[in-house]
Amino acid sequence: MRAMQIGLIGLDTSHCVAFTKLLHEEEGAWHVPGGVVTAAYPGGSPDIERSISRVGGYTATLRDHYGVFITQTPEEAAEACDALMLLSGDGRVHAKLFRRLAPYGKPVFIDKPLALSAWDAAQIQAAAQQYGVPVMSASALRYADSLAQALADGRESILGAEVHGPMEVEPTQSHYFWYGIHAAEMLFSIMGPGCREVYAASSPQHDLLTGIWQDGRIGTIRGNRKGNYRFGALLHRIGSHTYVDAQASGKPIYADLLEQVMNLFKTGQSPLPFSHSIEVIAFLEAAEISRKQGIRVTV
């Protein structure tokens, strides 16, 4: 069977090389079979230094080491491939880029953050529905192997959760979307949808986001810019507590995510309802308002 041909849109984060390596290097311990990257559009955002400064190097690696054809437009990559990964690190451009890709009808994975507002996220959903495009968006932390193991017994007994992780800020991505998206994805993976309001407290070194769910459960995110840069979570269940070190399993978190993405590409069915992804964006958008105004904000 011919391997699925995958196109990458946006070569400004390490994810483009990480995913390509997992797909192409068949002898690798964590090889994900079924697809190869055949075309890629570099992109890049001039006003984000860590975006524009990396595009050239990642583009050269994909072209020279993995034999990926570099296109001049996103449309050229979309036309040439069976499925697409929208990997641009700048969440501001995702809705616009997706609208350019959707008419081709190819399944699309959108890397974090899906968007910087619930409005843009809804526009992506509308375009996907208009053109019948299977679409998925998630952070790799949502599918971390150690977290999946902790959730293997189900979520019915979960009373709440406390998630922690690094929360570096990139000014163009508001306060919470650059790195806060990872911890938020972990929290919603544990708690499920249904957060009704959020309150955010912030200092130069840390943030604390408190979400209250419709059923009264409470989940929190502690974002660190000092002292602790690992992702983890404390799950509170009826009669027990479980701590999860999200990076402890030894399996690359990108492999966990890529397995889910390949399932989307092969079946045309996302393992994650898109409404769940939109709710994460709405949660972070509400947290941003709360941080600025010092009030509880409805999600």
Secondary structure, DSSP 8 states (H G I E B T S, - for coil): ---EEEEEE---STHHHHHHHHHH-TTSTT---SEEEEEEE----TT-HHHHHHHHHHHHHHHHHH--EE-SSHHHHHHH-SEEEE--S-GGGHHHHHHHHGGG---EEE-S-S-SSHHHHHHHHHHHHHHT--EEE--GGGG-HHHHHHTTT-STTEEEEEEEEE----GGGTTTSSSHHHHHHHHHHHH-S-EEEEEEEE-SSEEEEEEEETTS-EEEEEEESSS----EEEEEETTEEEEEETT-SSS-HHHHHHHHHHHHHHHS--SS-HHHHHHHHHHHHHHHHHHHH-S-EE-
